[in-house]
Amino acid sequence: AIQHVMMVGAGSVGGYFGAPMAKHHPNVSFLLRPKTLAAVRQHGLRVRSASGMVTVNPPAACEARDLPS
């Protein structure tokens, strides 16, 4: 069972693997740069792939101490 996962970044790799995990597990959070954090807060984390579009609104912050533990 997943206890807590912190994805560092939400680029092509972090987003691709992290968004589907966050969709199915509430204990997945993201450590993001300020501009990316602002976009995720405004639009959600969106990942488009051959499997379709996934949009999630996971816990996210610029500082690890601001994420749930």
Buried (B, 14 or more C-beta within 10 A) or exposed (E): EEEEBBBEBBEEEBBBBBBBBBBEBEBBBBBBEEEBBEBBEEEBBBBEEEEEEBEBEBBBBBEEEEBEE
